[in-house]
Amino acid sequence: MNKILKEFREFVLRGNVIDMAIGIIVGASFGKIVSSLVSDVLMPPLGLILGKVDFSNIYINLSGKSYESLSAAKAAGAATINIGVFLNNIIDFTIIAFALFFTIKQINILRKQASKEEAASKPEEHTKKQCPYCFFDIPVEASKCGHCSSELKI
């Protein structure tokens, strides 16, 4: 039992697990911010433009009775199809997906720049070799010298 606890402690204290936990916490917080942005900032003016519509109250009542709002229908236990809430969630998802897309795109750009800088900082001898016949520098992968046309042994 002590060995299992020790292995679990090593697993939890590894950098990857801690990084993942931080990412999950930040992601959950970001999701709350986006949800608030959609429901509290974007949807009210959009609803006003579309004729004073509160998107969170757009629903289809399946019970046959009439209710003032979605919350009243839910309080009464009525079966409803919550179209407005669904629309809000689609907009939430879209904003988060775009944010992740642009974040990953920037990370990939930074990775490419870092790999180019790393390749530029490497000595040229790792990417070039000398032709044994004319001593001209040629790419390591070359099977024929571009200068003297000699066939090279691989």
Secondary structure, 3 states (H helix, E strand, C coil): CHHHHHHHHHHHHCHHHHHHHHHHHHHHHHHHHHHHHHHHHHHHHHHHHCCCCCHHHCCEECCCCCCCCHHHHHHCCCCEECHHHHHHHHHHHHHHHHHHHHHHHHHHHHHHHHHHHHHHHCCHHHCEEECCCCCCEEECCCCECCCCCCECCC
